[in-house]
Amino acid sequence: MKNRSRSKFLLCLLGLVCAIAVSAAETDSHIISHVLDGANGEHLAYVSIQLKGTNIGGLTDESGHYFLKNLPLGKQTMVCSFVGYQTVEREVTLYKDSTLTTSPTQPC
């Protein structure tokens, strides 16, 4: 009898975790952009891009571009850091079902 109640509990817990994961992934709010060196305008590869206060982030690819998907909605602070460069923070507002594309003249 104990095994059945444990199994039911684990199934309920698993269902709850899956429901939370699915709802978090359904924002369809994205950021796509690239990072440039301010001095010479060249794209920077492998720059760290993070959303402050979260574990969401990534790196620019070898051509300096990045894509962050299914992000939390509302005001967020992006943090861009790279060895040898000053860390830059930029506030953005993310909306459901939209993709933010930043301007090359703005950091991050």
C-alpha positions in Angstrom: 0.0 0.0 0.0 2.9 2.4 0.8 4.4 1.8 -2.6 1.1 2.8 -4.3 0.9 6.0 -2.4 4.5 6.8 -3.1 4.0 6.1 -6.8 0.9 8.4 -6.9 2.8 11.1 -5.1 5.7 10.9 -7.5 3.4 10.9 -10.5 1.6 14.0 -9.1 4.9 15.7 -8.4 6.2 14.8 -11.9 3.0 16.3 -13.4 3.4 19.5 -11.5 7.0 19.9 -12.5 6.1 19.3 -16.2 3.3 21.8 -16.0 5.6 24.4 -14.6 8.2 23.7 -17.2 5.7 24.0 -20.0 4.1 27.2 -18.8 7.6 28.8 -18.4 8.5 27.8 -22.0 5.3 29.3 -23.5 6.2 33.0 -23.3 7.5 33.0 -26.9 9.5 36.1 -26.0 12.9 36.2 -27.6 16.0 38.4 -28.1 18.1 38.1 -31.2 21.1 40.4 -31.8 24.9 40.7 -32.0 27.7 42.2 -30.1 30.2 44.6 -31.7 33.5 46.0 -30.5 32.9 49.7 -29.9 36.4 50.7 -31.2 36.5 49.0 -34.6 32.9 47.7 -35.2 34.0 44.0 -35.4 31.7 41.3 -34.2 32.8 39.7 -30.9 32.6 35.9 -30.5 31.8 34.1 -27.2 30.6 37.1 -25.3 28.5 36.1 -22.2 24.9 37.3 -22.3 22.8 36.8 -19.1 19.5 38.0 -17.8 20.3 39.5 -14.4 18.9 37.6 -11.4 18.2 34.4 -13.5 20.1 31.4 -14.8 19.1 32.3 -18.4 21.8 33.2 -20.8 24.3 32.1 -23.3 27.2 33.1 -25.5 27.5 34.8 -28.8 28.5 32.5 -31.6 31.7 32.7 -33.7 30.1 35.5 -35.7 29.1 37.5 -32.6 25.4 36.8 -32.8 23.1 35.4 -30.1 19.5 34.2 -29.7 17.8 33.8 -26.3 14.3 32.2 -26.4 11.3 31.8 -24.2 12.3 34.5 -21.8 10.4 35.8 -18.7 8.1 38.7 -19.6 8.4 42.2 -18.3 11.4 44.4 -17.6 14.7 42.5 -17.6 18.3 43.5 -17.3 20.8 42.0 -19.8 24.4 41.7 -18.7 27.1 41.4 -21.3 30.6 40.5 -20.3 33.8 39.6 -22.0 37.4 39.3 -20.8 39.2 42.6 -21.5 36.0 44.6 -22.0 33.8 46.6 -19.6 30.7 44.7 -18.5 27.6 46.4 -19.9 24.1 46.2 -18.4 21.0 47.1 -20.5 17.4 47.2 -19.5 14.9 45.7 -21.9 11.1 45.0 -21.8 10.0 41.7 -23.1 6.4 41.0 -24.3 4.6 37.7 -25.0 4.8 36.4 -28.6 7.4 38.9 -29.6 11.1 39.0 -30.6 13.3 41.9 -29.6 16.1 42.8 -32.0 18.5 45.3 -30.6 20.3 48.0 -32.6 24.0 47.6 -33.4 24.6 51.1 -31.9 23.3 49.9 -28.5 25.4 47.7 -26.2 24.4 44.0 -26.2 
